[in-house]
């Protein structure tokens, strides 16, 4: 066949229609996370006057799905390494559909908290599954861009949720029910689309299923008008089966540095990130000159301007590398949080301006903590490692969501913002100290 490339390893295949479809379907899992965890921030404005929760219960409603994500990431990340990527890729969003609808018909705070916890299990599961599949199919020289695209859809989901909530604001006191139920529609469509995605050849090779691995890799190569280097094993590695999915493997001498780096930096980032996302309409509503509508629009503007930061990371991730972008992002976040916290009674316009800048620099660690967790672990524990890092990040998110209402009630918002800034500066130091540079490198086998 004229123009046909020959002898290409799996990691050097070009980006094909299949790779783009896989990336989109994986990205939609992150879209649903951004959609749901952001729309609850608007729904809380209606839940508060209907159920009159205490600050503690309000924090539980905001954090229930995040706690579920912690469990889902740990459990399903490990199961994904044990039983394969594809099965979990199909099943995890079923949790989202079922419990999004049940949360929408909750009759009291206890039901709402329980249903959102189980919804979060499905959302948390999708992080290690989608990241692992995308990383293992992606060409190594374009892997950063494809993974940034995947996590970047979190922000797209957040933006869409704000505009959906604006459409539902005037549907009455039960507007929050429509908001929470609305995410089930795209989730059903994503489940249907994922049926066509095959198992990861890298996982099959590590599991000893070499014939199946080569067959799927050849199919992907054909769709890219390329042939696979079969004599060299296609670059898939592993001539003998590997022991899969051992949590203890993450803490062996050769991996513990990466485990600590991926989990701790993501935890530090999510403390301030999730607190300000979940409560941004509440924060803006506290400022002089704000209204309900302006608070929601300001929160939407924060997510929209974040697309600028995502675009910068998308362009530079496979050029400048991961380490530099994550370090600069942490530095910018730390300085802006601290500056905003030091201002006394800032007006709506000044506060919004600073938070818009924060939303841009946020995308450095916002994208790359996810990308790193999908790249630094070997195949046998890649989803387990990503799941552990995701679970650690949810610990950070829970801390932020639970303590911010307490900060606001007892010591003031400014103190909370300064604390968030200090944590981000620590994240920068850890990135400079521990982070590798996986740009252009082949994924580790074994």
TORKOL-4160 file (C-alpha; in steps of 0.2 Angstrom, whole numbers, padded with zeros to 4 digits, m for minus):
446
<pt num="1" X="0000" Y="0000" Z="0000"/>
<pt num="2" X="0008" Y="0017" Z="m0005"/>
<pt num="3" X="0013" Y="0028" Z="0009"/>
<pt num="4" X="0010" Y="0014" Z="0022"/>
<pt num="5" X="0022" Y="0016" Z="0037"/>
<pt num="6" X="0029" Y="m0001" Z="0043"/>
<pt num="7" X="0037" Y="m0008" Z="0059"/>
<pt num="8" X="0030" Y="0005" Z="0071"/>
<pt num="9" X="0029" Y="0001" Z="0089"/>
<pt num="10" X="0012" Y="0004" Z="0098"/>
<pt num="11" X="0018" Y="0019" Z="0107"/>
<pt num="12" X="0023" Y="0028" Z="0091"/>
<pt num="13" X="0006" Y="0026" Z="0081"/>
<pt num="14" X="m0001" Y="0042" Z="0075"/>
<pt num="15" X="m0017" Y="0050" Z="0082"/>
<pt num="16" X="m0031" Y="0041" Z="0073"/>
<pt num="17" X="m0050" Y="0043" Z="0073"/>
<pt num="18" X="m0051" Y="0029" Z="0086"/>
<pt num="19" X="m0039" Y="0038" Z="0098"/>
<pt num="20" X="m0049" Y="0054" Z="0096"/>
<pt num="21" X="m0065" Y="0045" Z="0100"/>
<pt num="22" X="m0058" Y="0036" Z="0115"/>
<pt num="23" X="m0051" Y="0053" Z="0121"/>
<pt num="24" X="m0068" Y="0061" Z="0120"/>
<pt num="25" X="m0077" Y="0047" Z="0128"/>
<pt num="26" X="m0065" Y="0047" Z="0142"/>
<pt num="27" X="m0066" Y="0066" Z="0143"/>
<pt num="28" X="m0084" Y="0065" Z="0145"/>
<pt num="29" X="m0082" Y="0055" Z="0162"/>
<pt num="30" X="m0072" Y="0070" Z="0168"/>
<pt num="31" X="m0086" Y="0082" Z="0160"/>
<pt num="32" X="m0099" Y="0073" Z="0172"/>
<pt num="33" X="m0088" Y="0076" Z="0187"/>
<pt num="34" X="m0086" Y="0094" Z="0183"/>
<pt num="35" X="m0104" Y="0096" Z="0179"/>
<pt num="36" X="m0111" Y="0088" Z="0195"/>
<pt num="37" X="m0098" Y="0094" Z="0208"/>
<pt num="38" X="m0101" Y="0112" Z="0201"/>
<pt num="39" X="m0120" Y="0112" Z="0199"/>
<pt num="40" X="m0121" Y="0107" Z="0217"/>
<pt num="41" X="m0114" Y="0124" Z="0222"/>
<pt num="42" X="m0129" Y="0132" Z="0214"/>
<pt num="43" X="m0141" Y="0119" Z="0220"/>
<pt num="44" X="m0135" Y="0123" Z="0238"/>
<pt num="45" X="m0143" Y="0140" Z="0236"/>
<pt num="46" X="m0160" Y="0132" Z="0235"/>
<pt num="47" X="m0157" Y="0117" Z="0247"/>
<pt num="48" X="m0152" Y="0129" Z="0261"/>
<pt num="49" X="m0169" Y="0138" Z="0263"/>
<pt num="50" X="m0179" Y="0122" Z="0260"/>
<pt num="51" X="m0170" Y="0111" Z="0273"/>
<pt num="52" X="m0161" Y="0124" Z="0284"/>
<pt num="53" X="m0146" Y="0114" Z="0287"/>
<pt num="54" X="m0132" Y="0118" Z="0299"/>
<pt num="55" X="m0115" Y="0123" Z="0293"/>
<pt num="56" X="m0109" Y="0106" Z="0296"/>
<pt num="57" X="m0123" Y="0097" Z="0286"/>
<pt num="58" X="m0121" Y="0110" Z="0272"/>
<pt num="59" X="m0103" Y="0104" Z="0272"/>
<pt num="60" X="m0108" Y="0086" Z="0271"/>
<pt num="61" X="m0120" Y="0089" Z="0256"/>
<pt num="62" X="m0106" Y="0098" Z="0247"/>
<pt num="63" X="m0093" Y="0084" Z="0252"/>
<pt num="64" X="m0104" Y="0068" Z="0251"/>
<pt num="65" X="m0100" Y="0065" Z="0232"/>
<pt num="66" X="m0081" Y="0069" Z="0235"/>
<pt num="67" X="m0081" Y="0056" Z="0249"/>
<pt num="68" X="m0089" Y="0043" Z="0237"/>
<pt num="69" X="m0076" Y="0048" Z="0224"/>
<pt num="70" X="m0062" Y="0043" Z="0237"/>
<pt num="71" X="m0069" Y="0026" Z="0239"/>
<pt num="72" X="m0073" Y="0024" Z="0221"/>
<pt num="73" X="m0056" Y="0028" Z="0215"/>
<pt num="74" X="m0047" Y="0017" Z="0227"/>
<pt num="75" X="m0059" Y="0002" Z="0224"/>
<pt num="76" X="m0061" Y="0003" Z="0205"/>
<pt num="77" X="m0043" Y="0008" Z="0202"/>
<pt num="78" X="m0038" Y="m0008" Z="0209"/>
<pt num="79" X="m0051" Y="m0018" Z="0201"/>
<pt num="80" X="m0047" Y="m0010" Z="0184"/>
<pt num="81" X="m0029" Y="m0017" Z="0186"/>
<pt num="82" X="m0036" Y="m0034" Z="0191"/>
<pt num="83" X="m0049" Y="m0037" Z="0179"/>
<pt num="84" X="m0046" Y="m0025" Z="0164"/>
<pt num="85" X="m0050" Y="m0007" Z="0159"/>
<pt num="86" X="m0065" Y="m0010" Z="0148"/>
<pt num="87" X="m0077" Y="m0018" Z="0160"/>
<pt num="88" X="m0075" Y="m0005" Z="0173"/>
<pt num="89" X="m0076" Y="0008" Z="0159"/>
<pt num="90" X="m0093" Y="0003" Z="0155"/>
<pt num="91" X="m0100" Y="0000" Z="0172"/>
<pt num="92" X="m0094" Y="0015" Z="0183"/>
<pt num="93" X="m0106" Y="0028" Z="0176"/>
<pt num="94" X="m0121" Y="0017" Z="0180"/>
<pt num="95" X="m0118" Y="0023" Z="0198"/>
<pt num="96" X="m0119" Y="0041" Z="0192"/>
<pt num="97" X="m0135" Y="0039" Z="0182"/>
<pt num="98" X="m0145" Y="0029" Z="0196"/>
<pt num="99" X="m0139" Y="0040" Z="0211"/>
<pt num="100" X="m0141" Y="0057" Z="0202"/>
<pt num="101" X="m0159" Y="0053" Z="0199"/>
<pt num="102" X="m0161" Y="0047" Z="0217"/>
<pt num="103" X="m0153" Y="0062" Z="0224"/>
<pt num="104" X="m0165" Y="0073" Z="0214"/>
<pt num="105" X="m0180" Y="0065" Z="0223"/>
<pt num="106" X="m0172" Y="0066" Z="0240"/>
<pt num="107" X="m0185" Y="0070" Z="0254"/>
<pt num="108" X="m0173" Y="0075" Z="0268"/>
<pt num="109" X="m0154" Y="0079" Z="0271"/>
<pt num="110" X="m0150" Y="0062" Z="0276"/>
<pt num="111" X="m0156" Y="0054" Z="0259"/>
<pt num="112" X="m0147" Y="0068" Z="0249"/>
<pt num="113" X="m0131" Y="0065" Z="0258"/>
<pt num="114" X="m0132" Y="0046" Z="0256"/>
<pt num="115" X="m0137" Y="0046" Z="0237"/>
<pt num="116" X="m0123" Y="0059" Z="0233"/>
<pt num="117" X="m0111" Y="0048" Z="0242"/>
<pt num="118" X="m0115" Y="0033" Z="0230"/>
<pt num="119" X="m0115" Y="0045" Z="0215"/>
<pt num="120" X="m0098" Y="0050" Z="0220"/>
<pt num="121" X="m0092" Y="0032" Z="0219"/>
<pt num="122" X="m0095" Y="0031" Z="0200"/>
<pt num="123" X="m0087" Y="0048" Z="0198"/>
<pt num="124" X="m0071" Y="0043" Z="0207"/>
<pt num="125" X="m0070" Y="0026" Z="0198"/>
<pt num="126" X="m0069" Y="0035" Z="0181"/>
<pt num="127" X="m0053" Y="0045" Z="0186"/>
<pt num="128" X="m0041" Y="0030" Z="0186"/>
<pt num="129" X="m0051" Y="0021" Z="0172"/>
<pt num="130" X="m0052" Y="0035" Z="0160"/>
<pt num="131" X="m0034" Y="0041" Z="0163"/>
<pt num="132" X="m0026" Y="0024" Z="0162"/>
<pt num="133" X="m0035" Y="0019" Z="0145"/>
<pt num="134" X="m0031" Y="0036" Z="0138"/>
<pt num="135" X="m0013" Y="0035" Z="0143"/>
<pt num="136" X="m0011" Y="0017" Z="0137"/>
<pt num="137" X="m0018" Y="0020" Z="0120"/>
<pt num="138" X="m0010" Y="0037" Z="0117"/>
<pt num="139" X="0005" Y="0040" Z="0106"/>
<pt num="140" X="0019" Y="0045" Z="0118"/>
<pt num="141" X="0023" Y="0061" Z="0109"/>
<pt num="142" X="0005" Y="0067" Z="0110"/>
<pt num="143" X="0000" Y="0059" Z="0126"/>
<pt num="144" X="0001" Y="0075" Z="0136"/>
<pt num="145" X="m0011" Y="0084" Z="0125"/>
<pt num="146" X="m0023" Y="0070" Z="0124"/>
<pt num="147" X="m0023" Y="0068" Z="0143"/>
<pt num="148" X="m0025" Y="0087" Z="0146"/>
<pt num="149" X="m0040" Y="0086" Z="0134"/>
<pt num="150" X="m0047" Y="0073" Z="0145"/>
<pt num="151" X="m0046" Y="0082" Z="0161"/>
<pt num="152" X="m0049" Y="0098" Z="0153"/>
<pt num="153" X="m0067" Y="0093" Z="0150"/>
<pt num="154" X="m0069" Y="0094" Z="0169"/>
<pt num="155" X="m0070" Y="0113" Z="0166"/>
<pt num="156" X="m0081" Y="0112" Z="0151"/>
<pt num="157" X="m0093" Y="0102" Z="0162"/>
<pt num="158" X="m0092" Y="0115" Z="0175"/>
<pt num="159" X="m0096" Y="0129" Z="0163"/>
<pt num="160" X="m0111" Y="0119" Z="0155"/>
<pt num="161" X="m0118" Y="0116" Z="0173"/>
<pt num="162" X="m0118" Y="0135" Z="0177"/>
<pt num="163" X="m0128" Y="0139" Z="0161"/>
<pt num="164" X="m0140" Y="0124" Z="0164"/>
<pt num="165" X="m0142" Y="0131" Z="0182"/>
<pt num="166" X="m0146" Y="0148" Z="0175"/>
<pt num="167" X="m0160" Y="0141" Z="0164"/>
<pt num="168" X="m0167" Y="0132" Z="0179"/>
<pt num="169" X="m0165" Y="0146" Z="0192"/>
<pt num="170" X="m0183" Y="0152" Z="0190"/>
<pt num="171" X="m0192" Y="0135" Z="0190"/>
<pt num="172" X="m0196" Y="0137" Z="0208"/>
<pt num="173" X="m0190" Y="0131" Z="0225"/>
<pt num="174" X="m0187" Y="0114" Z="0218"/>
<pt num="175" X="m0175" Y="0120" Z="0205"/>
<pt num="176" X="m0161" Y="0110" Z="0214"/>
<pt num="177" X="m0170" Y="0094" Z="0210"/>
<pt num="178" X="m0169" Y="0097" Z="0191"/>
<pt num="179" X="m0151" Y="0103" Z="0193"/>
<pt num="180" X="m0146" Y="0087" Z="0201"/>
<pt num="181" X="m0156" Y="0076" Z="0189"/>
<pt num="182" X="m0150" Y="0084" Z="0173"/>
<pt num="183" X="m0133" Y="0076" Z="0173"/>
<pt num="184" X="m0140" Y="0059" Z="0170"/>
<pt num="185" X="m0144" Y="0063" Z="0152"/>
<pt num="186" X="m0126" Y="0065" Z="0146"/>
<pt num="187" X="m0121" Y="0050" Z="0157"/>
<pt num="188" X="m0133" Y="0038" Z="0148"/>
<pt num="189" X="m0126" Y="0044" Z="0131"/>
<pt num="190" X="m0108" Y="0041" Z="0136"/>
<pt num="191" X="m0111" Y="0024" Z="0143"/>
<pt num="192" X="m0119" Y="0019" Z="0126"/>
<pt num="193" X="m0104" Y="0027" Z="0116"/>
<pt num="194" X="m0091" Y="0017" Z="0127"/>
<pt num="195" X="m0097" Y="0000" Z="0121"/>
<pt num="196" X="m0086" Y="0001" Z="0106"/>
<pt num="197" X="m0069" Y="0004" Z="0116"/>
<pt num="198" X="m0058" Y="m0012" Z="0117"/>
<pt num="199" X="m0047" Y="m0018" Z="0131"/>
<pt num="200" X="m0030" Y="m0010" Z="0133"/>
<pt num="201" X="m0017" Y="m0020" Z="0123"/>
<pt num="202" X="m0004" Y="m0014" Z="0137"/>
<pt num="203" X="m0015" Y="m0022" Z="0151"/>
<pt num="204" X="m0017" Y="m0038" Z="0140"/>
<pt num="205" X="0001" Y="m0040" Z="0138"/>
<pt num="206" X="0005" Y="m0037" Z="0156"/>
<pt num="207" X="m0008" Y="m0050" Z="0160"/>
<pt num="208" X="0000" Y="m0063" Z="0148"/>
<pt num="209" X="m0013" Y="m0062" Z="0135"/>
<pt num="210" X="m0001" Y="m0057" Z="0121"/>
<pt num="211" X="m0011" Y="m0064" Z="0106"/>
<pt num="212" X="m0026" Y="m0053" Z="0111"/>
<pt num="213" X="m0015" Y="m0038" Z="0114"/>
<pt num="214" X="m0006" Y="m0039" Z="0097"/>
<pt num="215" X="m0023" Y="m0041" Z="0088"/>
<pt num="216" X="m0031" Y="m0026" Z="0096"/>
<pt num="217" X="m0015" Y="m0016" Z="0093"/>
<pt num="218" X="m0015" Y="m0021" Z="0075"/>
<pt num="219" X="m0033" Y="m0016" Z="0073"/>
<pt num="220" X="m0029" Y="0002" Z="0080"/>
<pt num="221" X="m0013" Y="0003" Z="0069"/>
<pt num="222" X="m0024" Y="m0002" Z="0053"/>
<pt num="223" X="m0036" Y="0012" Z="0058"/>
<pt num="224" X="m0021" Y="0024" Z="0058"/>
<pt num="225" X="m0015" Y="0017" Z="0041"/>
<pt num="226" X="0000" Y="0010" Z="0049"/>
<pt num="227" X="0007" Y="m0007" Z="0053"/>
<pt num="228" X="0013" Y="m0014" Z="0069"/>
<pt num="229" X="0031" Y="m0020" Z="0073"/>
<pt num="230" X="0025" Y="m0038" Z="0077"/>
<pt num="231" X="0043" Y="m0045" Z="0077"/>
<pt num="232" X="0047" Y="m0033" Z="0091"/>
<pt num="233" X="0031" Y="m0037" Z="0101"/>
<pt num="234" X="0024" Y="m0021" Z="0096"/>
<pt num="235" X="0033" Y="m0012" Z="0110"/>
<pt num="236" X="0020" Y="m0018" Z="0122"/>
<pt num="237" X="0032" Y="m0027" Z="0133"/>
<pt num="238" X="0030" Y="m0041" Z="0146"/>
<pt num="239" X="0034" Y="m0059" Z="0139"/>
<pt num="240" X="0028" Y="m0066" Z="0155"/>
<pt num="241" X="0012" Y="m0062" Z="0166"/>
<pt num="242" X="0015" Y="m0049" Z="0179"/>
<pt num="243" X="0007" Y="m0049" Z="0196"/>
<pt num="244" X="m0007" Y="m0036" Z="0194"/>
<pt num="245" X="m0014" Y="m0023" Z="0206"/>
<pt num="246" X="m0005" Y="m0025" Z="0222"/>
<pt num="247" X="m0007" Y="m0009" Z="0233"/>
<pt num="248" X="0009" Y="m0013" Z="0242"/>
<pt num="249" X="0018" Y="m0012" Z="0226"/>
<pt num="250" X="0015" Y="0007" Z="0226"/>
<pt num="251" X="0026" Y="0008" Z="0242"/>
<pt num="252" X="0041" Y="m0002" Z="0236"/>
<pt num="253" X="0058" Y="0007" Z="0235"/>
<pt num="254" X="0057" Y="0010" Z="0216"/>
<pt num="255" X="0039" Y="0018" Z="0217"/>
<pt num="256" X="0037" Y="0026" Z="0234"/>
<pt num="257" X="0044" Y="0042" Z="0228"/>
<pt num="258" X="0031" Y="0043" Z="0213"/>
<pt num="259" X="0017" Y="0038" Z="0225"/>
<pt num="260" X="0021" Y="0051" Z="0237"/>
<pt num="261" X="0023" Y="0064" Z="0223"/>
<pt num="262" X="0007" Y="0060" Z="0214"/>
<pt num="263" X="m0004" Y="0059" Z="0229"/>
<pt num="264" X="0002" Y="0073" Z="0240"/>
<pt num="265" X="0004" Y="0087" Z="0227"/>
<pt num="266" X="m0014" Y="0082" Z="0221"/>
<pt num="267" X="m0020" Y="0083" Z="0239"/>
<pt num="268" X="m0013" Y="0100" Z="0242"/>
<pt num="269" X="m0020" Y="0107" Z="0226"/>
<pt num="270" X="m0038" Y="0101" Z="0229"/>
<pt num="271" X="m0039" Y="0108" Z="0247"/>
<pt num="272" X="m0042" Y="0126" Z="0240"/>
<pt num="273" X="m0048" Y="0121" Z="0223"/>
<pt num="274" X="m0063" Y="0111" Z="0228"/>
<pt num="275" X="m0068" Y="0123" Z="0242"/>
<pt num="276" X="m0068" Y="0138" Z="0231"/>
<pt num="277" X="m0077" Y="0129" Z="0217"/>
<pt num="278" X="m0091" Y="0121" Z="0228"/>
<pt num="279" X="m0094" Y="0137" Z="0238"/>
<pt num="280" X="m0090" Y="0150" Z="0224"/>
<pt num="281" X="m0108" Y="0156" Z="0222"/>
<pt num="282" X="m0109" Y="0157" Z="0241"/>
<pt num="283" X="m0093" Y="0167" Z="0242"/>
<pt num="284" X="m0098" Y="0179" Z="0229"/>
<pt num="285" X="m0116" Y="0181" Z="0237"/>
<pt num="286" X="m0107" Y="0187" Z="0253"/>
<pt num="287" X="m0099" Y="0202" Z="0244"/>
<pt num="288" X="m0106" Y="0219" Z="0243"/>
<pt num="289" X="m0116" Y="0223" Z="0227"/>
<pt num="290" X="m0119" Y="0205" Z="0222"/>
<pt num="291" X="m0135" Y="0196" Z="0218"/>
<pt num="292" X="m0140" Y="0178" Z="0216"/>
<pt num="293" X="m0139" Y="0179" Z="0197"/>
<pt num="294" X="m0122" Y="0189" Z="0197"/>
<pt num="295" X="m0115" Y="0176" Z="0210"/>
<pt num="296" X="m0119" Y="0162" Z="0198"/>
<pt num="297" X="m0113" Y="0172" Z="0183"/>
<pt num="298" X="m0097" Y="0176" Z="0192"/>
<pt num="299" X="m0094" Y="0158" Z="0196"/>
<pt num="300" X="m0097" Y="0153" Z="0178"/>
<pt num="301" X="m0085" Y="0167" Z="0172"/>
<pt num="302" X="m0071" Y="0159" Z="0183"/>
<pt num="303" X="m0073" Y="0142" Z="0174"/>
<pt num="304" X="m0074" Y="0150" Z="0157"/>
<pt num="305" X="m0058" Y="0160" Z="0159"/>
<pt num="306" X="m0050" Y="0144" Z="0165"/>
<pt num="307" X="m0051" Y="0138" Z="0147"/>
<pt num="308" X="m0038" Y="0150" Z="0143"/>
<pt num="309" X="m0026" Y="0142" Z="0156"/>
<pt num="310" X="m0031" Y="0125" Z="0149"/>
<pt num="311" X="m0027" Y="0131" Z="0131"/>
<pt num="312" X="m0010" Y="0136" Z="0137"/>
<pt num="313" X="m0006" Y="0120" Z="0146"/>
<pt num="314" X="m0013" Y="0110" Z="0130"/>
<pt num="315" X="m0001" Y="0119" Z="0119"/>
<pt num="316" X="0014" Y="0118" Z="0130"/>
<pt num="317" X="0013" Y="0101" Z="0139"/>
<pt num="318" X="0022" Y="0091" Z="0126"/>
<pt num="319" X="0034" Y="0105" Z="0123"/>
<pt num="320" X="0039" Y="0113" Z="0139"/>
<pt num="321" X="0035" Y="0098" Z="0149"/>
<pt num="322" X="0024" Y="0093" Z="0164"/>
<pt num="323" X="0036" Y="0098" Z="0178"/>
<pt num="324" X="0038" Y="0117" Z="0173"/>
<pt num="325" X="0020" Y="0120" Z="0170"/>
<pt num="326" X="0014" Y="0112" Z="0187"/>
<pt num="327" X="0027" Y="0121" Z="0197"/>
<pt num="328" X="0023" Y="0138" Z="0189"/>
<pt num="329" X="0004" Y="0135" Z="0192"/>
<pt num="330" X="0007" Y="0131" Z="0210"/>
<pt num="331" X="0017" Y="0147" Z="0212"/>
<pt num="332" X="0004" Y="0157" Z="0204"/>
<pt num="333" X="m0010" Y="0150" Z="0215"/>
<pt num="334" X="m0001" Y="0152" Z="0231"/>
<pt num="335" X="0003" Y="0170" Z="0228"/>
<pt num="336" X="m0015" Y="0175" Z="0222"/>
<pt num="337" X="m0024" Y="0166" Z="0236"/>
<pt num="338" X="m0013" Y="0174" Z="0249"/>
<pt num="339" X="m0015" Y="0192" Z="0241"/>
<pt num="340" X="m0034" Y="0190" Z="0240"/>
<pt num="341" X="m0034" Y="0184" Z="0258"/>
<pt num="342" X="m0024" Y="0199" Z="0264"/>
<pt num="343" X="m0036" Y="0212" Z="0256"/>
<pt num="344" X="m0049" Y="0219" Z="0268"/>
<pt num="345" X="m0067" Y="0218" Z="0263"/>
<pt num="346" X="m0063" Y="0218" Z="0244"/>
<pt num="347" X="m0078" Y="0223" Z="0233"/>
<pt num="348" X="m0086" Y="0212" Z="0221"/>
<pt num="349" X="m0077" Y="0218" Z="0205"/>
<pt num="350" X="m0059" Y="0217" Z="0213"/>
<pt num="351" X="m0062" Y="0200" Z="0221"/>
<pt num="352" X="m0069" Y="0193" Z="0204"/>
<pt num="353" X="m0054" Y="0200" Z="0195"/>
<pt num="354" X="m0042" Y="0191" Z="0206"/>
<pt num="355" X="m0051" Y="0175" Z="0205"/>
<pt num="356" X="m0052" Y="0176" Z="0186"/>
<pt num="357" X="m0033" Y="0177" Z="0186"/>
<pt num="358" X="m0033" Y="0162" Z="0199"/>
<pt num="359" X="m0043" Y="0152" Z="0187"/>
<pt num="360" X="m0030" Y="0154" Z="0173"/>
<pt num="361" X="m0015" Y="0149" Z="0184"/>
<pt num="362" X="m0025" Y="0135" Z="0192"/>
<pt num="363" X="m0024" Y="0125" Z="0176"/>
<pt num="364" X="m0006" Y="0121" Z="0178"/>
<pt num="365" X="m0008" Y="0109" Z="0193"/>
<pt num="366" X="m0026" Y="0107" Z="0189"/>
<pt num="367" X="m0022" Y="0097" Z="0173"/>
<pt num="368" X="m0005" Y="0090" Z="0177"/>
<pt num="369" X="m0009" Y="0082" Z="0194"/>
<pt num="370" X="m0021" Y="0071" Z="0184"/>
<pt num="371" X="m0009" Y="0068" Z="0170"/>
<pt num="372" X="0006" Y="0064" Z="0181"/>
<pt num="373" X="m0004" Y="0051" Z="0190"/>
<pt num="374" X="m0008" Y="0042" Z="0174"/>
<pt num="375" X="0010" Y="0042" Z="0168"/>
<pt num="376" X="0022" Y="0038" Z="0182"/>
<pt num="377" X="0016" Y="0020" Z="0187"/>
<pt num="378" X="0020" Y="0004" Z="0178"/>
<pt num="379" X="0005" Y="m0005" Z="0169"/>
<pt num="380" X="0002" Y="m0018" Z="0183"/>
<pt num="381" X="m0002" Y="m0004" Z="0195"/>
<pt num="382" X="m0006" Y="0011" Z="0184"/>
<pt num="383" X="m0025" Y="0012" Z="0188"/>
<pt num="384" X="m0021" Y="0007" Z="0206"/>
<pt num="385" X="m0008" Y="0021" Z="0208"/>
<pt num="386" X="m0020" Y="0033" Z="0199"/>
<pt num="387" X="m0034" Y="0028" Z="0210"/>
<pt num="388" X="m0023" Y="0030" Z="0226"/>
<pt num="389" X="m0018" Y="0048" Z="0220"/>
<pt num="390" X="m0036" Y="0052" Z="0216"/>
<pt num="391" X="m0042" Y="0046" Z="0233"/>
<pt num="392" X="m0028" Y="0057" Z="0241"/>
<pt num="393" X="m0034" Y="0072" Z="0231"/>
<pt num="394" X="m0052" Y="0069" Z="0237"/>
<pt num="395" X="m0045" Y="0069" Z="0255"/>
<pt num="396" X="m0039" Y="0086" Z="0251"/>
<pt num="397" X="m0056" Y="0091" Z="0243"/>
<pt num="398" X="m0065" Y="0085" Z="0258"/>
<pt num="399" X="m0054" Y="0095" Z="0270"/>
<pt num="400" X="m0057" Y="0111" Z="0259"/>
<pt num="401" X="m0076" Y="0108" Z="0258"/>
<pt num="402" X="m0078" Y="0104" Z="0276"/>
<pt num="403" X="m0067" Y="0118" Z="0283"/>
<pt num="404" X="m0071" Y="0133" Z="0272"/>
<pt num="405" X="m0089" Y="0135" Z="0279"/>
<pt num="406" X="m0081" Y="0134" Z="0297"/>
<pt num="407" X="m0068" Y="0147" Z="0292"/>
<pt num="408" X="m0081" Y="0159" Z="0285"/>
<pt num="409" X="m0092" Y="0156" Z="0301"/>
<pt num="410" X="m0078" Y="0158" Z="0314"/>
<pt num="411" X="m0062" Y="0166" Z="0308"/>
<pt num="412" X="m0067" Y="0174" Z="0291"/>
<pt num="413" X="m0064" Y="0169" Z="0273"/>
<pt num="414" X="m0048" Y="0178" Z="0272"/>
<pt num="415" X="m0039" Y="0166" Z="0284"/>
<pt num="416" X="m0045" Y="0151" Z="0273"/>
<pt num="417" X="m0038" Y="0159" Z="0257"/>
<pt num="418" X="m0021" Y="0162" Z="0265"/>
<pt num="419" X="m0020" Y="0144" Z="0271"/>
<pt num="420" X="m0025" Y="0138" Z="0254"/>
<pt num="421" X="m0011" Y="0149" Z="0247"/>
<pt num="422" X="0002" Y="0141" Z="0259"/>
<pt num="423" X="m0003" Y="0124" Z="0254"/>
<pt num="424" X="m0001" Y="0128" Z="0236"/>
<pt num="425" X="0017" Y="0135" Z="0239"/>
<pt num="426" X="0021" Y="0118" Z="0247"/>
<pt num="427" X="0015" Y="0109" Z="0232"/>
<pt num="428" X="0027" Y="0119" Z="0221"/>
<pt num="429" X="0041" Y="0114" Z="0232"/>
<pt num="430" X="0037" Y="0096" Z="0231"/>
<pt num="431" X="0035" Y="0097" Z="0212"/>
<pt num="432" X="0052" Y="0104" Z="0210"/>
<pt num="433" X="0059" Y="0091" Z="0222"/>
<pt num="434" X="0051" Y="0075" Z="0217"/>
<pt num="435" X="0043" Y="0077" Z="0200"/>
<pt num="436" X="0051" Y="0067" Z="0185"/>
<pt num="437" X="0048" Y="0073" Z="0167"/>
<pt num="438" X="0038" Y="0060" Z="0157"/>
<pt num="439" X="0037" Y="0071" Z="0141"/>
<pt num="440" X="0040" Y="0060" Z="0126"/>
<pt num="441" X="0044" Y="0045" Z="0136"/>
<pt num="442" X="0037" Y="0028" Z="0134"/>
<pt num="443" X="0026" Y="0022" Z="0148"/>
<pt num="444" X="0033" Y="0010" Z="0160"/>
<pt num="445" X="0029" Y="m0008" Z="0158"/>
<pt num="446" X="0029" Y="m0022" Z="0171"/>
